[in-house]
Amino acid sequence: MQDGYHSLISLLLPDFILDFFELKGVRKEEDVFHLDLQEVNTTPNVPDGEKLLSKGFFSTITVQDFPIRGHKVFLHIKRRR
């Protein structure tokens, strides 16, 4: 995604969202914006000797956000297991 476009979208989203989620895409339909967000792969603190296994993602959930200039906004969020 272009850096300028990503910067513009990041101004519209709360700060903490982009700390934990990566913006994967933006789609615009007639009067609707769809923002695709994917949880960032961060490893929690684990004791030595324990192995972490990636289990993939949960199903995508959709959350309706506040409108932007009369356009509905839907956040499509993909979280890690």
PETAWO-V96050 format. One line per field, one symbol per residue. ss: DSSP state (2 for helix, 1 for strand, 0 for the rest). psi: psi as a letter, one per 20 degrees, with the letter a starting at -180 (. if undefined). A space follows every 10 residues. Layout:
ss->???
psi->???
//
This chain:
ss->0022222222 2200222222 1111111100 0111111110 0000000000 0000001000 1111111100 1111111101 0
psi->qqggghgghh hhqqghgihi qpohqpppaf kppopopppq npprpqqqip qpppjbqrqp qppprqqolj pqpppopoqq .
//
